[in-house]
Amino acid sequence: MTTAVVMTYDSLVSNIQVYIERNDPTTVAYIPTFIMLAEQTIAAEIKFLGNLTVANSTMVAGNAVIEKPARWHKTVSMNITDTSGDRQPILLRTYEYLREYWPNSSSTGLPAYYADYDYTHWLVAPTPANNSTYEVLYYERVQPLDSTNQTNWFTVYAPQALLYGSLLQAMPYLKNDERIPMWQAQYTAIMNSLKAENLQRIGDRQATVLDT
């Protein structure tokens, strides 16, 4: 029985050293930066369902500013449980809309709208009248790779993109411009395949919503 080989942070570091043909301490010290930049680039190009996350928490009475979950990237939807136990949607609106809709934050009610207050908080309106359970569906940023976190979504589902993306990030540092087209072609082909697969999954999810 053949065991599937899964990329790890350590194996990725080793592979990058082999591909760039450098193992001097200064270059090796920069490899985590190449990997980090590749992770950010891939995440910016695709929103993958593997990182679609559901979180439940509690809004505190009298507090209209809600803390976002750790590694939040983009909100998909939000709902709140009212005093009867029924879930009610909280709809996305602009910050300006909320301030105009509910100018007196000391007045309270059941939140009907939310907006991004800053990168780590939401603003809701009306200000919650009670401690209320809410649920949020959101895209989460991938837990970054390092020596203590050996695998993540990228190593399991997009190892080639991560490898070639890291090599692309290394080229400017190495001043090896002639190899950029080769790594770019490999990276682009893999990312196009991932994007097509991701769009299909998103399309299937939307179709399911429409059917129901």
C-alpha positions, 0 to 999 in steps of 0.5 A: 500500500502506497502512502500519499506524500504530503508536503510539510514546511520542512520539506518545502524549505528543503525543496526550495534550497534544491531548486535555487541551488543555494544553502548558504545561511543568509539565503536560507534565512530568507526562505521563510519570507519567500514562503510567507509572501507566496502564501499571501499571493495565493490567498489574494488570488483565490478564495477557496471553500476550504477556508470557509468557516462558521463561528458562533459568539455572543453580542454584548448588550449595549456594545455595537462594536463586535470583535472579528475572529482571528485570521478573519479575511472576508465576511460572507453572511451573519445572523442573530438569534432573537429572544424567541429563539429564531435566527434573523439575518444581519445584512451588510451595509456601509459604515455611513449607512449604519451611522445614518440609520442608527445615529444614537448608539445608546439606543438599543434593539435587535441588530439588523445591519453590520459593516466593517468598523476596522480590520478587526471589528464589525459595527452593528445597528441597532446596538444590541439590547440583549446578550444575543448569540450570533453566527457568522460565515466568513473566509479565514486566512490560512494559518501560516506555515512555520517550523511549529505548523508544518502543514496547512491548506496550501501544503495539502491542496496546492503544494505545487503552487506554493513551491513555484510561488515561493521560487518566484518570490526568491528570484528578485532576491537572488537576482536570477531574472532569467529563471523568472519566466520558467517559474512564472509559467509553472505557477500560472498554469497551476493557479489557473487550474486551482481557480477553475476548480474553485469557481466550480465549487462556488458555482455549485454552492450558489446553485444549491442555494438557488435550488433551495 
